[in-house]
Amino acid sequence: MSAPLRRLRETPRHLLVCERSHVRHERSRHAARVRGHAYNCRVSFLIPECGVLPEPLKSVTTDMGEYYLVKNLPLHELVAQEFISAFVKTGSCYALTYNTRIDQDNTAALLPTGKLILSVDKDTYEELGLQGRPSRYSGKKVMRYSADGSTLMSYFSKHQIQAHQPKITFSTLRNLQCPVLCSNELQGKPEESCSAQELFEWLGAVFSNVELDNKSFSFVSTYCCPEPSTMMDQAYLCTITGFILPEKIIQLLDQLCAYFDEPKLAQWVTLTVHGFADSPVSWRENEHGFQKGGENLYNFVVFRSLDYWLQMAVGANDDCPP
Amino acid sequence: MSQSSLYNQNAKLGYSTVAINHVIDFKEKKQEIPKPISPSELLPSLPIIPGKLKPIKIVTRLTLVVSDPSHCNVLRATSSNIRLYDIIAVFPKTEKLFHVACTNLDVDLICISVTEKLPFYFRRPPVNMAIDRGIYFEVLYTPAIKDSTMRRYTISNALSLVQICKGKNVIISSAAERPLELRGPYDVANLGLLFGLSESDAKAAVSTNCRAILLHGETRKTACGVVYTMKKPQPVEEEEETLPACKRAKTQV
């Protein structure tokens, strides 16, 4: 009887990788990490002690670029000669199937390196006779396969193609309790600064609009801001939702670092990027699955001194981030 | 009609396949097994799962509640309507019948009682034989939603099943008659954790195991699961233009 009870107390498997470095360090891999995570569906940044967004940041956020939705596109069009020469060879092309669930349906993703990754269920795999390998997260019965294919694409004018702009929302949070962080101490020092994990959870609470003070009548959450913390008058939160390219995220990150060129009240700013829950790959070609939640996200905390913390998190059916 | 709202709710929650169950209880007077209702008669158009473009798939299922060995004879009859159902389940009420169901009967599912204390204990040999034959055990969750005493029985019966079968070959299904009694697939997978299943077994209980049962049911319509015959519609004979038999092409020797 005790085994199921013990299992109930455990949380589902999840991984959080934290690393620390400096933005201008020559061996800093922050740009490589951002470029490795190809499919991003939501980018948010939080600037404490800021009421109005500075102009350069504003212009970068509004210039996130369009993305296109093509309906009912047969995959073989992705493998036609014209498309490879027109799009894949000339620049980086990103594509991901939309409205398919990774644990049920067939999903395809086109990486900027020109690789087409297919995640298919058992029936499709056997019908098509693809060359591939079983997914690592199917358990004993193998149900999902990944296959690589060379990519070729063609123009989509004969299919229904729509251009979309990413949705941007801005908000100013008032009277926010923020944890105190020390850039040298990833693990936090008791009574002096909070650890990276505590910051990660606090950020999640802020993004979900959860009350941080554990009021007695609140049924939703008993979460409290980690100590030591300070009370901030205001903080600026901006969220961009859509299909966002890593290059734009690098530009945003550079602008956030430039925010500290002038003296500011804030000690640190954060940039959080969420990947698609249904994408077949997370970083580079690491496999991504959906057990009960398909999170694969990363978070930068950039300090005034341009030190940064990078936290990469994945859920249950995922390979460890790099 | 309440049935169509049930299927709509299923599609909204994210299920891609639904089985309509017809229960036959042999304790009552002699019952005839009716032909299964075809889904197109039930609903003019199947609801589409939000987020996908396919409609949900509806399959038919028959559950036989057996409390006497003579009730099992209907499964051996070749001319009855039993063959037309996609899935056949049996609900044994005694230990002997449970043993027979696990070892001999040609069924896809064995239902586990969740509304009363188990009348018999599960033993490992018949359960292992059932697992080898590809038979799955079913636990219902809707009685647990309705009543707290049944909740206790559901959890304790399911825990004893999972202890013996080690989490293999278990599915969790609703016996919902109303849309309010349905729960989403990930919630049901979480409920599986309470029954002692591991994370991956619990997820399989609502996904891969159910697909396996459908395939097992299909093998009953085929020869050993390898060859499948289908009646070809006969073309209407035309008056002229039929080749006389002697002009048929000679085959190579």
Contacts between the chains, C-beta under 8 A, distances in Angstrom:
chain1	res1	chain2	res2	distance
A	1	B	159	7.2
A	3	B	196	7.0
A	4	B	159	6.7
A	4	B	162	7.8
A	4	B	193	7.4
A	4	B	194	7.2
A	4	B	195	7.4
A	4	B	196	3.9
A	7	B	193	6.5
A	7	B	196	7.8
A	7	B	198	6.9
A	8	B	193	6.0
A	8	B	194	7.0
A	12	B	199	5.9
A	13	B	199	7.7
A	99	B	51	5.1
A	99	B	52	6.3
A	99	B	53	7.7
A	100	B	52	7.2
A	101	B	51	7.3
A	101	B	52	7.6
A	103	B	203	7.8
A	103	B	207	7.1
A	104	B	16	6.5
A	104	B	207	7.4
A	105	B	52	6.9
A	138	B	208	8.0
A	139	B	200	4.3
A	139	B	201	7.8
A	139	B	204	6.2
A	139	B	208	7.7
A	141	B	204	7.0
A	141	B	208	5.3
A	141	B	212	7.6
A	143	B	208	5.5
A	291	B	199	6.6
A	291	B	200	7.8
A	291	B	203	6.5
A	292	B	186	5.3
A	292	B	189	6.8
A	292	B	190	7.4
A	292	B	199	7.8
A	292	B	203	7.4
A	316	B	199	6.9
